[in-house]
Amino acid sequence: MNDPVILVVEDSALIRMGAIDLVLHAGYEALEACDADEAIRILEVDLVFTDVQMPGTMDGIKLSHYIRDRWPPVKLIVASGATILEESLLPSGSQFFSKPYENHTITDAMARLLLPESSRAPTA
């Protein structure tokens, strides 16, 4: 079985490098994109970890809806340092985190989202 692949979408090169490092240290394969257009071109992944505010034709919120509509099995984590979102603004099953976030919080969320459906504990 292949290791899960996580796509990090972040326009800031330094933050993107940190997020890639986080994903790699968590034991996952990492892909990166600097905006939504690049992300869409390489979207053969298990989970997308995206920033909200990015240049290009769509922000992270629009990107997450685009992904959900076209690739429903892809798991979604959305983060922002500029705004706090209600998860109701995101596609179902998405998770939102404010920046700065604790690395273990993101890697724990990745692990939970990447578990097979039958292995997930029911949420209260």
Buried (B, 14 or more C-beta within 10 A) or exposed (E): EEEBBBBBBBBBEEBBEBBBEBBEEBEBBBBBBBBBBBBBEEBEBBBBBBBBEBEBEBBBBBBBBBBBEEBEEBBBBBBBBEEEBEEEBBBEBBBBBEEEBEBEEBBEBBEBBBEEEEEEEEEE
